[in-house]
Amino acid sequence: MVVYIESVYASLARLQLDYIDLLYFHVPDPFTPVEESLIAIEDLVSRSLIRYFAVSNYMLAQVVAYEAVERYLLPRYRILAVQNRFDVVNGEHADYAGVFHYCMRTGIFFIA
């Protein structure tokens, strides 16, 4: 069995759950192509192990790269939410400039 599937089954067993509602990619993986990451998500969704997925600590170019590939997939394989550093005084962190407005334009939830 593929390692990521084994990891998800192990997490579900520890949590005593049947599935994960929202799976996060917490940091971009510079070594794994976007297509490969989304194929893994597709596999987990098709096995009913996860419902949706989100990302955190992603820069605008990374979110856009995922969106470009996601256009060819079903909606559940798309990024549902982005969680990045943001505060009401200073706005979004400089490393993630533009992500908040991109999410507003495209309907992706933004979690501060």
C-alpha positions in Angstrom: 0.0 0.0 0.0 1.2 3.5 -0.7 2.8 5.3 2.3 0.4 8.2 2.4 -2.6 5.9 2.5 -1.1 3.9 5.4 -0.5 7.2 7.2 -4.1 8.3 6.8 -5.4 4.9 8.0 -3.1 5.1 11.0 -4.3 8.7 11.8 -7.9 7.6 11.5 -7.3 4.7 13.8 -5.7 6.9 16.4 -8.5 9.5 16.1 -11.2 6.8 16.1 -12.7 8.3 12.9 -13.9 6.9 9.6 -12.8 9.8 7.6 -11.1 13.3 7.7 -13.4 16.2 6.9 -10.6 18.6 5.9 -7.0 17.5 5.2 -4.4 20.3 5.2 -1.1 20.5 3.3 0.6 22.7 5.9 3.6 23.6 3.9 4.4 23.3 0.2 6.5 20.3 -0.8 9.1 21.6 -3.2 10.1 18.1 -4.3 6.6 16.8 -5.2 4.9 18.0 -8.4 1.4 19.6 -8.0 -0.1 16.9 -10.2 1.2 14.1 -8.0 -0.1 15.8 -4.8 -3.5 16.2 -6.3 -3.6 12.6 -7.5 -2.9 11.6 -3.9 -5.9 13.8 -2.8 -8.0 12.3 -5.6 -7.1 8.8 -4.3 -7.9 9.6 -0.7 -11.3 11.2 -1.7 -12.2 8.2 -3.9 -11.5 5.9 -1.0 -13.7 8.0 1.2 -10.8 8.7 3.6 -11.0 12.5 3.3 -13.8 14.8 2.2 -11.9 18.0 1.2 -8.5 19.5 1.4 -6.9 22.9 2.2 -3.5 24.4 2.3 -1.6 26.7 4.7 1.6 28.7 4.4 1.3 28.9 0.6 2.4 31.8 -1.4 0.2 33.2 -4.3 2.2 31.5 -7.0 1.7 28.1 -5.3 -2.0 28.6 -4.9 -2.3 29.6 -8.5 -0.3 26.6 -9.6 -2.7 24.2 -7.8 -5.7 26.0 -9.2 -4.3 25.6 -12.8 -4.1 21.8 -12.3 -7.4 21.6 -10.4 -9.5 23.0 -13.2 -9.4 19.5 -14.7 -10.6 17.7 -11.6 -13.8 17.4 -9.6 -14.6 20.2 -7.1 -13.8 18.0 -4.1 -10.1 17.9 -5.2 -9.9 21.6 -5.3 -8.4 23.8 -2.5 -11.3 24.6 -0.2 -9.4 27.0 2.0 -6.1 28.7 2.6 -4.8 29.4 6.1 -2.0 32.0 6.1 -0.7 34.5 8.5 -3.0 37.5 8.7 -3.9 40.1 11.3 -6.4 43.0 11.3 -3.7 45.6 11.9 -1.1 44.7 9.3 -3.1 42.5 6.9 -1.4 39.5 5.4 2.2 38.6 5.9 4.5 39.9 3.1 5.5 36.4 2.2 1.9 35.6 1.3 1.0 38.9 -0.4 -1.9 38.6 -2.7 -3.3 35.3 -1.4 -6.1 36.9 0.6 -7.4 38.9 -2.4 -7.0 35.9 -4.7 -9.1 33.8 -2.4 -11.8 36.5 -2.3 -11.9 36.6 -6.1 -12.0 32.9 -6.6 -14.3 31.8 -3.8 -11.6 30.0 -1.7 -12.1 30.4 2.0 -9.4 32.3 3.8 -8.6 31.4 7.3 -6.4 33.8 9.3 
